Amino acid sequence: MTTNQTKVQTTSDAPNGKARETRIRTLAAIRAAAISEFSQHGFNGASTQAIAQRAGLTKSQLHYYIDDKEALYAEVLGELMDSWAELFEFGSDDAPPSDVIAEYLSQKLQFAFKQPELSRIFTTELLSGGRRLEAFWPEAVAQTYRKVRMIEGWIEAGQLRQQDARLLIMHMWAVTQYYADYAIQAEKMLDAPLRGRKLQQHILNELVIFVLTGCGLPAPTRAPALRTIRG
């Protein structure tokens, strides 16, 4: 479990049968309600009363499952950081740079499309000062610099043009995160909902070409197909 996550009651403590199924559904409803509230209002603006109402519970019922708002927020934020850490590692050292970069873009963009509210919690936390991210920064920086070293190895081998590897990672992050943070604007400009699979694949195709050609790599004939990711 991620550092500073506070334990919310788990289904392993529930009895078998109908009661267990009820608890699973309730925990899922709390999770969904918390993500929506924290995404829209941030930690300070969200309230346990609003989360309980979204989940179809009374406030006292909600507190049977959680300790407090801080605990629930830590759980959701930790889930997000754990998911990103698991999904967004670069591939094998033996894989061609173009394949590694394209796969990274595919995974990150798919997460933004599939879980925009969860993704936006990170941005909302940053905008409020990022105090609750402090425990996550050491590992996040370490993960980034593992990618930096791989990119610098490609540059030294002449596989990529000379560039700042840190900025490349930041730029890939920013352009994919756009489709979560600015989904409303993107849909207005594209005049179509982002949930459309055909549009999602089109965005990925364009993005992969944009990044790879910017790195001095040949444009692929097509980007990797978007796949259903865990989460």
C-alpha positions as CSV (number, residue, x, y, z in Angstrom):
1,M,0.0,0.0,0.0
2,T,1.2,3.5,-0.8
3,T,2.9,5.6,1.9
4,N,0.5,7.6,4.0
5,Q,-2.6,5.8,2.7
6,T,-5.1,5.3,5.5
7,K,-6.9,2.0,5.5
8,V,-10.6,2.1,4.6
9,Q,-12.5,-1.0,5.5
10,T,-11.9,-3.8,3.0
11,T,-14.2,-6.5,1.7
12,S,-11.9,-9.2,3.2
13,D,-13.6,-8.3,6.6
14,A,-17.1,-8.8,5.3
15,P,-19.1,-11.9,5.9
16,N,-20.0,-14.2,3.0
17,G,-23.1,-14.1,0.9
18,K,-25.5,-11.2,0.5
19,A,-23.9,-9.0,3.2
20,R,-20.5,-9.3,1.5
21,E,-22.1,-8.3,-1.9
22,T,-23.8,-5.3,-0.3
23,R,-20.5,-4.1,1.3
24,I,-18.7,-4.5,-2.1
25,R,-21.4,-2.4,-3.8
26,T,-21.3,0.2,-1.0
27,L,-17.5,0.5,-1.1
28,A,-17.6,0.9,-4.9
29,A,-20.3,3.6,-4.5
30,I,-18.2,5.5,-1.9
31,R,-15.1,5.3,-4.1
32,A,-17.0,6.7,-7.2
33,A,-18.7,9.4,-5.1
34,A,-15.3,10.4,-3.5
35,I,-13.6,10.6,-6.9
36,S,-16.4,12.8,-8.3
37,E,-16.4,15.2,-5.3
38,F,-12.6,15.5,-5.0
39,S,-12.2,15.9,-8.8
40,Q,-14.8,18.7,-8.9
41,H,-14.1,20.5,-5.6
42,G,-10.6,19.4,-4.4
43,F,-10.0,18.3,-0.9
44,N,-11.0,21.5,0.8
45,G,-14.2,22.0,-1.2
46,A,-15.5,18.4,-0.9
47,S,-17.5,17.4,2.1
48,T,-18.3,14.0,3.6
49,Q,-22.0,15.0,3.5
50,A,-21.8,15.5,-0.3
51,I,-19.9,12.2,-0.8
52,A,-22.5,10.4,1.3
53,Q,-25.3,11.8,-0.7
54,R,-23.7,10.8,-4.0
55,A,-23.1,7.3,-2.6
56,G,-26.8,7.0,-1.5
57,L,-25.8,6.9,2.2
58,T,-26.4,9.0,5.3
59,K,-23.3,10.7,6.7
60,S,-23.3,8.3,9.7
61,Q,-23.4,5.3,7.3
62,L,-20.5,6.7,5.4
63,H,-18.4,7.0,8.5
64,Y,-19.0,3.4,9.3
65,Y,-16.8,2.6,6.3
66,I,-14.3,5.5,6.5
67,D,-12.5,7.3,9.4
68,D,-12.8,10.8,7.9
69,K,-12.4,12.9,4.8
70,E,-8.6,12.9,5.1
71,A,-8.5,9.1,5.2
72,L,-10.7,8.8,2.2
73,Y,-8.8,11.4,0.2
74,A,-5.5,9.7,1.0
75,E,-7.0,6.4,-0.2
76,V,-8.1,7.8,-3.5
77,L,-4.9,9.8,-4.1
78,G,-2.8,6.8,-3.2
79,E,-4.9,4.6,-5.6
80,L,-4.2,7.1,-8.4
81,M,-0.5,7.3,-7.8
82,D,-0.2,3.5,-7.5
83,S,-2.0,3.1,-10.8
84,W,0.2,5.5,-12.6
85,A,3.3,3.9,-11.2
86,E,2.2,0.5,-12.4
87,L,1.0,1.5,-15.8
88,F,3.4,4.1,-17.0
89,E,6.8,2.4,-16.6
90,F,8.9,2.3,-19.8
91,G,9.2,-1.0,-21.5
92,S,12.2,-3.3,-22.0
93,D,15.7,-1.9,-22.7
94,D,15.7,-4.1,-25.8
95,A,12.6,-2.6,-27.3
96,P,13.0,0.1,-30.0
97,P,12.5,3.7,-28.7
98,S,9.6,4.3,-31.0
99,D,7.7,1.3,-29.6
100,V,8.4,2.3,-26.0
101,I,7.3,5.9,-26.5
102,A,4.2,4.9,-28.5
103,E,3.2,2.4,-25.8
104,Y,3.7,5.0,-23.0
105,L,1.6,7.5,-24.9
106,S,-1.1,4.9,-25.5
107,Q,-1.3,3.9,-21.8
108,K,-1.3,7.5,-20.5
109,L,-3.9,8.7,-23.0
110,Q,-6.1,5.8,-22.4
111,F,-6.1,6.4,-18.6
112,A,-7.1,10.0,-19.3
113,F,-10.0,8.9,-21.5
114,K,-11.1,6.2,-19.1
115,Q,-10.7,7.8,-15.8
116,P,-10.7,11.6,-16.3
117,E,-12.1,12.4,-12.9
118,L,-9.5,10.3,-11.1
119,S,-6.8,11.9,-13.2
120,R,-8.0,15.4,-12.4
121,I,-7.7,14.9,-8.7
122,F,-3.9,15.1,-9.2
123,T,-4.2,18.4,-11.0
124,T,-6.6,19.8,-8.4
125,E,-4.3,18.8,-5.6
126,L,-1.4,20.5,-7.4
127,L,-3.4,23.7,-7.8
128,S,-4.2,23.7,-4.1
129,G,-0.5,23.6,-3.3
130,G,0.2,19.9,-3.4
131,R,0.8,19.4,0.3
132,R,-0.8,15.9,0.3
133,L,1.5,14.8,-2.5
134,E,4.7,15.2,-0.5
135,A,4.9,11.6,0.5
136,F,4.6,10.5,-3.2
137,W,7.3,12.8,-4.7
138,P,10.4,10.7,-3.9
139,E,9.1,7.6,-5.8
140,A,7.6,9.7,-8.6
141,V,10.9,11.5,-9.1
142,A,12.8,8.2,-9.0
143,Q,10.4,6.7,-11.6
144,T,10.9,9.7,-13.9
145,Y,14.7,9.5,-13.7
146,R,14.6,5.9,-14.6
147,K,12.9,7.0,-17.8
148,V,15.4,9.9,-18.2
149,R,18.3,7.5,-18.1
150,M,16.7,5.3,-20.7
151,I,16.1,8.2,-23.0
152,E,19.6,9.5,-22.5
153,G,20.9,6.1,-23.5
154,W,19.0,6.3,-26.7
155,I,20.3,9.8,-27.4
156,E,23.9,8.7,-26.7
157,A,23.4,5.8,-29.1
158,G,22.2,8.1,-31.8
159,Q,18.7,6.7,-31.8
160,L,17.0,10.0,-30.8
161,R,18.0,13.6,-31.6
162,Q,19.8,15.6,-28.9
163,Q,17.2,16.9,-26.4
164,D,16.4,17.3,-22.7
165,A,15.0,13.9,-21.7
166,R,13.3,15.5,-18.6
167,L,11.4,17.9,-20.8
168,L,10.4,15.2,-23.2
169,I,8.7,13.2,-20.4
170,M,7.1,16.3,-19.1
171,H,5.7,17.3,-22.5
172,M,4.3,13.8,-23.1
173,W,2.7,13.9,-19.7
174,A,1.2,17.4,-20.3
175,V,-0.3,16.6,-23.7
176,T,-1.9,13.4,-22.6
177,Q,-3.1,14.9,-19.3
178,Y,-4.9,17.6,-21.3
179,Y,-7.6,15.1,-22.3
180,A,-8.5,14.6,-18.7
181,D,-8.0,18.2,-17.3
182,Y,-9.5,20.0,-20.4
183,A,-11.9,17.4,-21.6
184,I,-14.7,19.9,-21.9
185,Q,-12.6,22.2,-24.1
186,A,-11.4,19.3,-26.2
187,E,-14.9,18.2,-26.9
188,K,-16.0,21.7,-27.8
189,M,-13.1,22.1,-30.2
190,L,-13.5,18.7,-31.8
191,D,-17.3,18.9,-31.7
192,A,-17.5,15.3,-30.5
193,P,-17.5,13.4,-27.2
194,L,-14.1,12.0,-26.2
195,R,-15.6,8.7,-25.3
196,G,-15.9,7.7,-29.0
197,R,-13.4,4.9,-29.7
198,K,-12.7,6.1,-33.2
199,L,-11.9,9.6,-32.0
200,Q,-9.7,8.3,-29.2
201,Q,-7.7,6.3,-31.7
202,H,-7.4,9.2,-34.1
203,I,-6.0,11.4,-31.2
204,L,-3.5,8.7,-30.3
205,N,-2.4,8.3,-33.9
206,E,-1.8,12.0,-34.3
207,L,-0.1,12.2,-30.9
208,V,2.3,9.4,-31.6
209,I,3.4,10.9,-34.9
210,F,3.8,14.3,-33.3
211,V,6.1,13.0,-30.5
212,L,8.1,10.5,-32.6
213,T,8.9,12.9,-35.4
214,G,9.8,15.5,-32.8
215,C,12.3,13.0,-31.4
216,G,13.8,12.6,-34.8
217,L,12.2,9.1,-35.3
218,P,10.3,8.1,-38.4
219,A,6.5,8.3,-38.1
220,P,4.9,4.9,-37.7
221,T,2.4,3.7,-40.2
222,R,-0.1,3.5,-37.3
223,A,-0.1,4.0,-33.5
224,P,-0.7,1.0,-31.2
225,A,-4.4,0.3,-30.8
226,L,-5.9,1.6,-27.6
227,R,-6.5,-1.2,-25.2
228,T,-8.7,-1.6,-22.1
229,I,-6.5,-0.9,-19.1
230,R,-7.0,-2.0,-15.5
231,G,-8.7,0.4,-13.2
